[in-house]
Amino acid sequence: MSKVARLIDEWELDGVGQQLEDYWLGTGDEQYSLRELADWFNQRLLAAAHDRADEAYVDGEIENTYELLTDDDVGTGTRAEVETRLEQRGIDLESLRTSFVSHQSVYTYLTDERGVSKPSEERSDSSQIEKTAESIRRLVSRTQAVVRNNLESLHNTDRITIGNFSVFVDVQVFCQDCGTQYSADELLANGGCDCQDEPET
């Protein structure tokens, strides 16, 4: 049994194997690379660890926490603060880190245990646009979570004062040629800016 299969059983991640397959093949609206799948799977492990510790979490928190634990650009102080918070929640961080999988482990699981063939690298225009839109949405979600967590950390350590708050992130794209501005979602849904409607000279 591969590492991924063992972890799916151990953590009772029902349906995750099928989701890995679907995301790799792009059978739905999203298609992930093997590295993206490894990160996604590791985030499911982190979420399962929170569930076992009976610790609630909000949208985007798991993705943000995982990034703070694994991204090389994260400062040691910030990472230590996250690690301490997880340990206070009763999460065995050392064991969890050992459980994290690589993209090669995901590939072995998909090809050897599920018999999935490597998908074609060629993607239709619509699927590539949707993949880009989803990547932007995930980035916005992570940014919101990072801002919220950092503000809460400053508030909890009495560095700032803030009441109940919400964080809004709005990605806007301005075209200097036609002078139009759209949200990223609108731009992708429209197939571009107003330049596409201008007659050729």
C-alpha positions in Angstrom: 0.0 0.0 0.0 1.4 3.4 -1.0 1.8 6.2 1.5 -1.1 8.2 0.1 -3.4 5.2 0.3 -2.3 4.4 3.9 -3.0 8.0 5.0 -6.4 8.0 3.3 -7.3 5.0 5.4 -5.6 6.2 8.6 -7.3 9.6 8.5 -10.6 8.3 7.1 -10.4 10.7 4.2 -13.5 9.4 2.4 -13.7 10.5 -1.3 -10.2 12.1 -1.3 -8.8 9.4 -3.6 -11.5 10.1 -6.2 -11.0 13.8 -5.8 -7.2 13.4 -6.5 -8.0 11.5 -9.6 -10.6 14.0 -10.8 -8.4 17.0 -10.2 -5.4 15.4 -12.0 -7.5 14.4 -15.0 -9.4 17.7 -15.0 -12.8 15.9 -15.3 -14.5 18.8 -13.6 -13.8 22.6 -13.8 -10.4 22.3 -12.2 -7.1 20.6 -13.1 -4.2 20.4 -10.8 -0.5 19.6 -11.3 1.0 16.9 -9.2 2.7 19.5 -7.0 -0.7 21.3 -6.5 -2.3 17.9 -5.7 0.4 17.2 -3.1 -0.3 20.5 -1.4 -4.0 20.0 -1.6 -3.7 16.5 0.0 -1.5 17.8 2.8 -4.0 20.5 3.5 -6.7 17.7 3.8 -4.4 16.1 6.4 -4.1 19.4 8.3 -7.9 19.8 8.2 -8.4 16.2 9.5 -5.9 16.9 12.3 -8.0 19.9 13.3 -11.2 17.8 13.2 -9.7 15.1 15.4 -8.6 17.7 17.9 -12.2 19.1 17.8 -10.8 22.5 16.6 -13.0 24.6 14.3 -11.5 26.6 11.4 -12.8 29.2 9.0 -12.6 29.2 5.2 -9.0 29.8 4.0 -7.4 29.1 7.4 -6.2 25.6 6.5 -4.6 26.8 3.3 -3.0 29.7 5.0 -1.7 27.7 7.9 -0.2 25.1 5.6 1.6 27.8 3.6 3.0 29.3 6.8 4.3 25.9 7.8 5.9 25.0 4.5 6.7 28.1 2.5 10.5 28.9 2.6 9.7 32.7 2.5 7.9 32.6 5.9 10.0 34.1 8.7 11.0 31.9 11.6 9.1 34.0 14.1 5.8 33.7 12.2 6.3 30.0 11.7 7.1 29.4 15.4 3.9 31.3 16.4 1.8 29.1 14.1 3.5 26.0 15.4 2.8 27.0 19.0 -0.8 27.7 18.2 -1.3 24.3 16.6 0.4 22.5 19.5 -1.9 24.4 21.9 -4.8 23.0 20.0 -3.6 19.5 20.6 -2.3 18.8 17.1 0.8 16.6 16.9 2.8 18.7 14.5 5.8 16.5 14.3 3.7 13.5 13.3 1.7 15.6 10.9 4.8 16.9 9.1 6.1 13.3 8.7 2.7 12.5 7.1 3.0 15.2 4.4 3.4 13.7 1.0 5.4 14.7 -2.1 4.2 15.0 -5.6 6.0 11.8 -6.4 3.9 10.0 -3.8 0.7 11.3 -5.3 1.9 10.2 -8.8 2.6 6.7 -7.5 -0.8 6.5 -5.8 -2.7 7.6 -8.9 -0.8 5.5 -11.5 -0.1 2.3 -9.5 -3.1 2.0 -7.2 -5.8 3.8 -9.1 -4.5 2.9 -12.6 -4.8 6.5 -13.9 -3.0 7.5 -17.0 -1.1 10.8 -17.1 -3.4 13.4 -18.6 -2.5 15.2 -21.8 -0.6 18.5 -21.2 -2.9 20.1 -23.9 -5.9 21.9 -22.4 -8.8 23.7 -24.2 -9.0 27.5 -24.0 -12.0 27.3 -21.7 -10.4 24.9 -19.2 -7.2 26.9 -19.1 -9.2 30.1 -18.4 -11.2 28.4 -15.7 -8.0 27.0 -14.1 -6.6 30.6 -14.1 -9.8 31.9 -12.5 -9.7 29.3 -9.8 -6.0 30.0 -9.1 -6.9 33.7 -8.6 -9.8 32.8 -6.3 -7.5 30.6 -4.2 -4.9 33.4 -4.0 -7.6 35.9 -2.9 -8.8 33.4 -0.3 -5.3 32.9 1.0 -4.6 36.7 1.1 -7.8 37.2 3.1 -6.8 34.5 5.6 -3.2 35.9 5.9 -4.5 39.4 6.6 -7.1 38.2 9.1 -4.6 35.9 11.0 -2.0 38.6 11.2 -4.5 41.2 12.4 -5.9 38.8 15.0 -2.4 38.0 16.1 -1.6 41.7 16.6 -4.9 42.1 18.5 -4.4 39.1 20.7 -0.9 40.4 21.7 -2.3 43.9 22.5 -0.4 45.5 19.7 -3.5 46.9 18.0 -7.2 47.3 19.0 -9.9 46.1 16.6 -13.4 44.9 17.0 -15.2 42.3 14.9 -14.0 42.8 11.4 -14.1 41.5 7.8 -11.3 41.4 5.2 -12.1 42.2 1.6 -9.7 41.5 -1.3 -10.7 42.8 -4.7 -8.4 42.1 -7.7 -9.0 44.7 -10.5 -7.4 44.8 -13.9 -7.0 48.1 -15.8 -6.2 48.1 -19.5 -4.1 51.2 -20.4 -4.9 50.8 -24.2 -8.7 50.9 -24.1 -9.1 52.5 -20.6 -11.4 49.8 -19.2 -11.2 48.2 -15.8 -12.7 44.9 -14.8 -12.5 42.6 -11.8 -10.3 39.5 -12.6 -13.4 37.3 -12.8 -15.2 39.7 -15.1 -12.2 40.0 -17.4 -11.9 36.2 -17.7 -15.7 35.7 -18.1 -15.8 38.3 -20.9 -12.9 36.8 -22.7 -10.8 40.0 -22.4 -11.2 43.8 -22.2 -12.8 46.2 -24.6 -9.8 46.0 -26.9 -11.3 42.9 -28.5 -14.2 45.0 -29.7 -12.1 47.7 -31.3 -11.9 47.6 -35.1 -8.5 46.8 -36.6 -6.7 49.7 -38.3 
